[in-house]
Amino acid sequence: QVQLVESGGGLVQAGGSLRLSCAASGRTISSYAMGWFRQAPGKEREFVAAISWYGGSTYSADSVKGRFTITRDNAKETTYLQMNSLKPEDTAVYYCGASHVFPAPDINQYAYWGQGTQVTVSS
């Protein structure tokens, strides 16, 4: 069992940056590949980025490539999402998840989820 808690969301102007964190407790996160998803109002949850068990490989959605970077620090049981050059269309609730597979762009591939953190990008 893994408990995930996201933090770092907020309100930022277009072109700005935010770093999201996903802190884990319970079973060590090195047992899981980790991913970030987002869900905008009225839309389905969509894949953003994923990282392998020890961070050697990453996989990102085309919409965020070159702007968002996923990393992890297993010693701190934390996964990060660095978001640069933010756009209004990035506005959403961002969720982290833990998966037994990598890459994992499908929500059904995730065993555990956090409660989400709101990111709002103003134009």
Buried (B, 14 or more C-beta within 10 A) or exposed (E): EBEBBBEBBEEBEEEBEBEBBBBBEEBEBBEBBBBBBBBBEEEEBBBBBBBBBEBEEBBBBEBBEEBBBBBBEBEEBBBBBBBBEBBEEBBBBBBBBBBEEBBBBEBEBBEBBBEBBEBBBEE
